């Protein structure tokens, strides 16, 4: 055995700058769950590629350790800073996109967000969802159809939004009425829906923690453009989690969490007919069946 | 403007699965610190590449958010779980390698570890560092030289190790004497050093938290092979942070934090001459000057 071969043999299992990925991943045991093994090997590969390409310094590594620690330590039952971090780095939207590839014509998904609450009241079509007397009233309406434009009956439309001050009811439990700006509507045979809410307003994500610091250092603002949340479930169709965004909002092209898609920008028309609502927003939702993907 | 061009123009700033990296990185402001901008752009690129290659599911993303949150929340003044995570994924060693590229012949770096304490007593050559009466005594000795074998005078050798039970003094402040198995030695004109400690023992990294869970799921043990820590500083030379590892240790090729390098495995010879120590370990340290890199 010449010296080079001897050296190679002796170094099996020893970490070097060049073999770092292989050495770490070779350490996994033989009975690791295959999916876990695949995801972790992929993580190590890209994590090391990052450190290598950035030529990360020791000080930067220490800063990152401190940043991640602070991010974990600010989390509470009501605040999830790692979700904010994922959102503001575009990871949440990417994972959403990867898991919701739909054919052209189907309504696109966007991020779920942290403010949905299961169990909102089922209301009758045309009912109000806003009960704090604030904001500019808006009639929302449209149809739920399949890709061929046929109405979907029995679609369960779960809708939620912030109030005129930019807060969801769960953020102000002592101020807002329970289930303010929330409701569930179930379509009939015609697939139509309608309800009266308010024209939502843009608001900042919580920016008094590590993620807010990061945004400030990156020269980014923390605002989300005004949007209505929808989750639509119907038997035989893919679940749709999406928003509609208020046309003309100044943050449409700079959403702090990258949630906007062009097809989700909805018209908000001023109503000047002396009726009950100041605005009207029409939007049709197109559901895809489980096998309808791209 | 044809439809494709119009669509492209309209989508500037909107996130898609394909343009995710560019969209996120284009959001940075114009006056971002150049190094921060470079590191963050690189992070986003590799983070997205990971999610894309792994086709990360929504459930896996949620698990990761929970895992990172638990990792942050178990951290205290005495415990740094994110460092353990970095260590066990090989990231710490990679960053160490990137930042300490030395020419052949210079002693290699390895991870600093969390147990160094600044301010250990300066002792005379040949002095003891172990004061709890436990373990197998060992005489450590050798030389500190430059790459040409010339002795380095005034090198400050900071040494620390666990005790025979596998704990550092700072982990057992009520049990071990202060500065147990620690000391600082300063070389004279001949570059020699020597001190009496114990033959160190292998020990597990803390494995009762998220990182321990991860290791268990990956079929990995939490042990580090027995090692002595050294930090050697001398004017006109690169700082050397390293270990020597006990020859023959069963964990040499499976160190939980990947710290072992072949050149750092030191001989530990049994002494049968009726002297004061049971073992003897000789190891020469070779320092590189700041401009001596590869």
Interface residues (C-beta under 8 A of the other chain):
Chain A: X7 X10 X11 X12 X13 X14 X15 X16 X17 X20 X21 X23 X24 X27 X28 X29 X30 X31 X32 X33 X36 X37 X38 X39 X40 X42 X43 X44 X45 X46 X47 X48 X49 X50 X51 X52 X53 X54 X55 X56 X57 X58 X60 X61 X65 X68 X69 X70 X71 X72 X73 X75 X80 X82 X83 X86 X89 X90 X91 X92 X93 X94 X95 X96 X97 X98 X99 X101 X217 X218 X219 X220 X252 X253 X254 X258 X259 X260 X261 X262
Chain B: X7 X10 X11 X12 X13 X14 X15 X16 X17 X20 X21 X23 X24 X27 X28 X29 X30 X31 X32 X33 X36 X37 X38 X39 X40 X42 X43 X44 X45 X46 X47 X48 X49 X50 X51 X52 X53 X54 X55 X56 X57 X58 X60 X61 X65 X68 X69 X70 X71 X72 X73 X75 X80 X82 X83 X86 X89 X90 X91 X92 X93 X94 X95 X96 X97 X98 X99 X101 X217 X218 X219 X220 X252 X253 X254 X258 X259 X260 X261 X262
